[in-house]
Amino acid sequence: MRRTYPELKTEIARREAEAERVRRFELPGVIAELNQLIERYELTEAMIFGTNRKESPGKPSTVLVPRYVDQATGNTWTGRGPKPAWVSEALSLGTLAENLLVS
């Protein structure tokens, strides 16, 4: 005998609920087994998950604040890395570096 679509959907929902109950029942044993294997083989997080993990979430990223600004164009420079062309040009035209500092 063929079942109807609603009957099949009800069966699926019942089976999914049953699968979730079994999963919750088995989960503590699975976790214990994994912990034993991790300890036995001295596994590290990097060995299990790989080394392409992002920085730890507690470590804030460094935000660089601009130290120099070109008032005419709005270009900025933090003072780190290669000197931008606009800074070199301004200095070659006689502008003092102190005059480019952000106020």
C-alpha positions, 0 to 999 in steps of 0.5 A: 500500500502506498503512503501519502505525502503527509504520512511520509512527512509524519514518518520522517519527523518521527524518525528524525526525533528518534535519531536525535534521541539516539544521538544524545544517548550515544554522544557521551560515549563518543566524546569519552572515546575521542578523549581517550584517543586524543590522550593516547596518541598525544594529538594536538588541536593543530593535528586534528583541525589543521594549522589554518586556524584563524587567530584566537578570538580573544586577541584583538587585531592592531588598528593603525592610526594615521600620523600624517595627512595631506589636507588637500587630498585627504591621503593619510599615512601611518608612518609605517612601511614605505613612504607614499609618493605624496609625502615624498613630493611634499617634503621635496617641495619644502613642506616640513614633516611636522606640518603633515602630522594629523592634528 
